Amino acid sequence: MSSLAPSLASPTHTKQIRTSFTTQASSAFKIYANHEQKFNNKSTSQQLQVSVEKTTNSLFRRREAIGLGLSFTSLLDFLGQKVAVAAEATAPCEFTTTPSGLAFCDKVVGFGPEASKGQLIKAHYTGKPENGKVFDSSYNRGKPLTFRIGVEESGGEFLQVIKGWDQGILGGDGVPPMLAGGKRTLKLPPQLGYGMRGAGCKGGSCIIPPDSVLLFDVEFIGKA
């Protein structure tokens, strides 16, 4: 035993013990560090997954809210159009009479460009005497009328319209020009309509009697 004690306490053996302990401690520390890193990575991954889920849910809710808002807006637009159509059908037309004798009432103010003199345009219309039945309607034919506006002689295949239409669509003499998409009722005295001759006369009978005051509901569609 006395010979063993000095060998255990020798500097060389002590250095070996210290080296062994240091190696084991370093290995244990690395193992701990690896476990801690794996734990942290797992925790970070879980946190990232939770963050992504929260963001996705938030975006989904915002998309649903936007979709609901758009649907609600579309519904309001649809209802607004229905109300506008109902108002157009039921509201009394208050005429404004101009110096030429033409009277007009805007039922719908358009949103597009106005017509220019000599331009080829399209319009729907319904015409009737002031106290009579409808004598013509482009709606019944399912096709708008195409004509040149504001010309004395149209020539070619397109029609020339009566003076009341020229003034009622182009404007002038106290009448504002119609805009594309607009709807206007025109009340024409005989001198701006078919005058003393009337129209569609045959065998002493006329579709439009002479000296008739005429009412036209005109929808200006736009350039042809």
C-alpha positions as CSV (number, residue, x, y, z in Angstrom):
1,M,0.0,0.0,0.0
2,S,2.8,2.4,0.8
3,S,4.3,1.7,-2.7
4,L,0.9,2.4,-4.3
5,A,0.2,5.8,-2.7
6,P,3.1,7.7,-4.3
7,S,2.1,6.4,-7.8
8,L,-1.5,7.7,-7.4
9,A,-0.3,11.0,-6.2
10,S,2.4,11.4,-8.9
11,P,2.2,14.4,-11.2
12,T,1.9,12.2,-14.3
13,H,-1.1,10.3,-13.0
14,T,-2.7,13.5,-11.8
15,K,-2.4,15.0,-15.2
16,Q,-4.0,11.9,-16.8
17,I,-6.9,12.1,-14.4
18,R,-7.4,15.8,-15.2
19,T,-7.2,15.1,-18.9
20,S,-9.7,12.3,-18.7
21,F,-12.1,14.4,-16.6
22,T,-11.8,17.3,-19.0
23,T,-12.5,15.0,-22.0
24,Q,-15.6,13.5,-20.3
25,A,-16.9,16.9,-19.2
26,S,-16.4,18.3,-22.7
27,S,-18.2,15.4,-24.2
28,A,-21.1,15.7,-21.7
29,F,-21.3,19.5,-22.5
30,K,-21.5,18.7,-26.2
31,I,-24.2,16.2,-25.7
32,Y,-26.1,18.7,-23.5
33,A,-25.6,21.5,-26.1
34,N,-26.9,19.2,-28.9
35,H,-30.0,18.3,-26.9
36,E,-30.6,22.0,-26.1
37,Q,-30.2,23.0,-29.7
38,K,-32.6,20.3,-30.8
39,F,-35.0,21.5,-28.2
40,N,-34.7,25.1,-29.2
41,N,-35.0,24.2,-32.9
42,K,-38.1,22.2,-32.1
43,S,-39.5,25.1,-30.0
44,T,-38.6,27.6,-32.8
45,S,-40.3,25.3,-35.4
46,Q,-43.4,25.1,-33.2
47,Q,-43.5,28.8,-32.7
48,L,-43.1,29.4,-36.5
49,Q,-45.8,26.9,-37.2
50,V,-48.1,28.6,-34.8
51,S,-47.2,32.0,-36.3
52,V,-48.0,30.8,-39.8
53,E,-51.3,29.3,-38.7
54,K,-52.3,32.6,-37.1
55,T,-51.3,34.6,-40.2
56,T,-53.2,32.2,-42.4
57,N,-56.3,32.4,-40.3
58,S,-56.1,36.2,-40.2
59,L,-55.7,36.4,-44.0
60,F,-58.6,34.0,-44.4
61,R,-60.8,36.0,-42.1
62,R,-59.9,39.2,-44.0
63,R,-60.6,37.5,-47.3
64,E,-64.0,36.4,-46.0
65,A,-64.7,39.9,-44.7
66,I,-63.7,41.5,-48.1
67,G,-65.8,39.0,-49.9
68,L,-68.8,39.7,-47.7
69,G,-68.2,43.4,-48.2
70,L,-68.1,43.1,-51.9
71,S,-71.2,40.9,-51.9
72,F,-73.0,43.5,-49.7
73,T,-71.9,46.3,-52.0
74,S,-73.1,44.4,-55.1
75,L,-76.4,43.8,-53.4
76,L,-76.7,47.5,-52.6
77,D,-75.8,48.3,-56.2
78,F,-78.4,45.9,-57.4
79,L,-81.1,47.2,-55.1
80,G,-80.1,50.8,-56.1
81,Q,-80.6,49.9,-59.7
82,K,-84.0,48.4,-59.0
83,V,-85.0,51.5,-57.0
84,A,-83.8,53.8,-59.8
85,V,-85.8,51.8,-62.4
86,A,-88.9,51.9,-60.2
87,A,-88.4,55.7,-59.6
88,E,-88.0,56.2,-63.3
89,A,-91.3,54.4,-64.0
90,T,-93.3,56.1,-61.3
91,A,-91.9,59.6,-60.9
92,P,-93.8,62.3,-62.7
93,C,-91.9,64.0,-65.6
94,E,-91.6,67.7,-65.0
95,F,-91.1,69.4,-68.4
96,T,-88.8,72.3,-69.0
97,T,-90.1,74.4,-72.0
98,T,-87.5,76.2,-74.2
99,P,-88.0,79.2,-76.5
100,S,-88.3,77.0,-79.5
101,G,-91.4,75.3,-78.0
102,L,-89.6,72.1,-77.3
103,A,-90.1,70.7,-73.8
104,F,-87.9,68.1,-72.2
105,C,-87.6,66.0,-69.0
106,D,-84.5,64.0,-68.1
107,K,-85.4,60.7,-66.6
108,V,-81.8,59.4,-66.5
109,V,-78.8,61.6,-66.9
110,G,-76.2,59.8,-69.0
111,F,-72.5,59.2,-68.2
112,G,-70.9,59.0,-71.7
113,P,-69.9,61.5,-74.3
114,E,-72.5,63.8,-76.0
115,A,-73.2,63.5,-79.7
116,S,-71.7,65.9,-82.2
117,K,-73.4,67.3,-85.3
118,G,-73.3,65.0,-88.3
119,Q,-72.3,62.0,-86.1
120,L,-73.8,58.6,-86.7
121,I,-75.5,57.5,-83.5
122,K,-77.9,54.9,-82.1
123,A,-81.0,55.5,-79.9
124,H,-84.0,53.6,-78.7
125,Y,-87.3,55.4,-78.6
126,T,-91.0,55.2,-78.1
127,G,-93.3,57.7,-79.8
128,K,-96.9,58.7,-79.4
129,P,-99.2,61.7,-79.8
130,E,-99.7,63.7,-76.6
131,N,-103.2,62.2,-76.2
132,G,-102.9,59.0,-78.1
133,K,-101.4,55.5,-78.3
134,V,-97.9,54.5,-79.2
135,F,-97.4,54.7,-83.0
136,D,-93.8,53.4,-83.1
137,S,-91.2,51.8,-80.8
138,S,-87.7,50.6,-81.5
139,Y,-87.9,48.5,-78.3
140,N,-90.7,46.4,-79.9
141,R,-88.4,45.8,-82.9
142,G,-85.6,44.8,-80.6
143,K,-83.1,47.1,-82.4
144,P,-82.2,50.8,-81.9
145,L,-82.5,53.4,-84.6
146,T,-79.3,54.4,-86.3
147,F,-79.2,57.8,-87.9
148,R,-77.1,61.0,-88.5
149,I,-77.9,63.7,-86.0
150,G,-78.2,67.4,-86.9
151,V,-78.0,67.2,-90.7
152,E,-80.5,68.6,-93.2
153,E,-80.0,65.8,-95.8
154,S,-78.6,62.6,-94.5
155,G,-78.1,60.9,-97.8
156,G,-77.0,57.2,-98.0
157,E,-78.7,54.5,-96.1
158,F,-79.2,56.3,-92.8
159,L,-82.3,58.3,-91.8
160,Q,-82.7,62.0,-91.2
161,V,-84.7,62.7,-88.1
162,I,-87.1,65.5,-87.3
163,K,-85.9,68.8,-86.0
164,G,-87.2,68.2,-82.5
165,W,-84.9,65.2,-82.2
166,D,-81.9,67.1,-83.4
167,Q,-82.4,69.8,-80.7
168,G,-83.5,67.3,-78.1
169,I,-80.4,65.2,-78.4
170,L,-77.7,67.7,-79.5
171,G,-79.0,70.4,-77.3
172,G,-79.1,74.1,-77.9
173,D,-81.7,77.0,-77.4
174,G,-82.0,76.2,-73.7
175,V,-81.7,72.4,-74.0
176,P,-78.6,70.6,-72.5
177,P,-77.1,68.0,-74.8
178,M,-77.9,64.4,-74.0
179,L,-75.0,62.1,-72.7
180,A,-74.7,58.5,-73.8
181,G,-76.7,56.3,-71.5
182,G,-79.2,59.0,-70.8
183,K,-83.0,58.8,-71.1
184,R,-85.1,61.9,-71.9
185,T,-88.7,62.6,-72.7
186,L,-89.2,65.1,-75.5
187,K,-92.5,67.0,-76.1
188,L,-92.4,68.4,-79.6
189,P,-94.8,71.1,-81.0
190,P,-96.0,70.5,-84.5
191,Q,-93.3,72.7,-86.1
192,L,-90.5,70.5,-84.6
193,G,-92.3,67.3,-85.6
194,Y,-94.4,66.5,-88.7
195,G,-96.2,69.8,-88.9
196,M,-99.3,70.3,-91.0
197,R,-98.6,67.2,-93.2
198,G,-98.6,64.6,-90.5
199,A,-97.1,61.2,-91.2
200,G,-98.2,57.8,-92.4
201,C,-101.2,59.3,-94.1
202,K,-103.2,57.0,-96.5
203,G,-106.7,57.2,-97.7
204,G,-107.5,60.2,-95.5
205,S,-106.2,58.5,-92.4
206,C,-102.9,59.3,-90.7
207,I,-100.9,57.4,-88.2
208,I,-99.7,60.8,-86.9
209,P,-102.4,63.4,-87.6
210,P,-101.4,66.9,-88.9
211,D,-100.5,69.5,-86.2
212,S,-99.9,66.8,-83.6
213,V,-98.0,67.4,-80.4
214,L,-95.7,64.4,-80.0
215,L,-94.1,62.7,-77.0
216,F,-90.9,60.7,-77.5
217,D,-89.1,58.7,-74.8
218,V,-85.5,58.7,-76.1
219,E,-82.6,56.6,-74.8
220,F,-79.3,57.8,-76.3
221,I,-77.1,54.7,-76.6
222,G,-74.1,56.4,-78.2
223,K,-72.0,56.5,-81.3
224,A,-72.9,53.9,-83.9
